[in-house]
Amino acid sequence: MPLEEGLFKIDNIPFYVPRLSCDDVVKARKLGDEYLFESVSEHSENSTIRMIIYDLGDVESVREKLTSLGCDVEKSGTPGFIAINIPVAAKVKELVAYLEAGHDKGLWDYEGASLRF
């Protein structure tokens, strides 16, 4: 979302960009019809985790659980691949325990793309 010339607020959960989270403000410069990322101008308090769920039948139940813990979840075009926005108000301790338990059982893998908690 454009804020002013060259500044944009990230209004979705980044899937592929490391160290970037929803609501961060970034600087970008125009090159032709596109904008090129230059730097983060202001970090939000949100964190981002990317996750791959191995059994596609588990995606909706995982999404529901993450939402119940205060997170926002977006699915990508790649089946089983989701991005998780973790706002300050999320139940982080429960979230980490849930992610670790599923990882230990071989149900999914995940990575902290932008952790701020």
QUILIN-V216341 format. One record per pair of residues at least 24 apart in sequence whose C-alpha atoms are under 10 Angstrom apart, sorted by the first residue. I is the first residue (numbers start at 1). J is the second residue. Records with the same first field share a line. If there is no record, write none. Layout:
I=J  J
//
This chain:
1=25
2=26
5=29  30
6=30  35  36  37  38
7=37  39  40  41  42
8=37  40  41
9=40  41  42  43  44
10=44
12=72  73  74  83  85
13=46  47  48  49  50  72  73  74  75  82  83  84  85  86
14=48  49  50  74  83  84  85  113  114
15=48  49  50  51  74  75  76  81  82  83  84  113
16=50  83  113
17=48  113  114
18=48  49  50  112  113  114
19=43  47  48  112  113  114  115  116
20=44  46  47  48  113  114  115
21=45  46  47  48  49  84  85  86  87  113  114  115  116
22=46  47  48  72  84  85  86  87  114
23=47  85  87
43=116
44=87  88  116
45=86  87  88  89  115  116  117
46=71  84  85  86  87  88  89  90  114  115  116  117
47=71  84  85  86  87  88  112  113  114  115  116  117
48=72  73  83  84  85  86  87  111  112  113  114  115  116
49=73  82  83  84  85  86  110  111  112  113  114  115
50=74  81  82  83  84  85  109  110  111  112  113  114
51=75  80  81  82  83  84  99  108  109  110  111  112  113
52=78  79  80  81  82  83  107  108  109  110  111
53=79  80  81  82  102  103  106  107  108  109  110
54=79  80  81  106  107  108  109
55=79  80  107  108
56=80  81
58=107  108
62=98  99  102
65=95  98
66=90  91  94  95  98  99
68=95
69=93  94  95  98
70=95
71=95
80=108
81=108  109  110
82=110
83=110  111  113
84=112  113
85=114
86=114  115  116  117
87=116  117
88=116  117
92=117
//
